[in-house]
Amino acid sequence: MEAVRRLNAAGLAATLDFLGEGVTSAALAEASGQAYIRILDAIREHRLLSHLSLKLTQLGLDIDDALCRAILRRILERAGDTFVRIDMESSRYTDRTLRLFEDLWGEGYRNVGVVIQSYLRRSAADVERLIQLGARVRLVKGAYAEPASVAFPRKRDVDRSYARLAERLLLGGVYPAIATHDERLIAHAIRTADRHGIGPDRFEFQMLYGIRRDLQIHLLRRGYRVRVYVPFGEEWYPYLMRRLAERPANVVFVLASVLRERRVRDGDGPAAR
């Protein structure tokens, strides 16, 4: 709560993610659901500008679809006006995640959105389906190790896909979240918005807590909305190890970001100037 309060004081919105995906029992799934309800209550109590992000395997998707669906419904009912984002996991969960989301949408839930990963070959079709629904989408590149039959293996193809999907969401989507630290893709999204008269109140940028804070503040000062993804909880170590094992390039990305922030803090960087 204190971390989110500091972000809000700086003009940044947040989204909270309680770590702990891949639970192995119904009891753990129920406990995760209760934890998210407590988080929602705390957001409301402290009047924080924050969404909620969650993963379906944390709510029992690997155990029983009906269990996961029931827990998620309880969370959405408690959330009220607080927006809840369903994070996307590896490609073996994509169909099940989108199906559950679309079912909830059909039941009338509108305080929920979903994530699309640009490195998946199927994502263009998924984006069109979600645009037709009027759903809110967070666009990410994707962080799981996937076979070439499912995902683009080359970074340049992932980036091209991201740029195309961002354009499509900006032009036809409902308040898309452009979630990337890639300055070229951010600049592309800004050019697209400017070219088509899309105001900064119709989309937002999202970035990770502690990564490229200089860029977050830079965009904020230019008048864009920025939301910071804040993962927390005791399961941080397995979360980190899974991410590094899945994509070793993530190590380089994080280290480069830390070094960049060090330079900015020492007075040698764009934010300092």
Summary of the structure (lengths in Angstrom):
residues: 273
radius of gyration: 18.1
end to end distance: 31.0
largest distance: 53.8
contacts: 865
relative contact order: 0.12
helix: 53%
strand: 15%
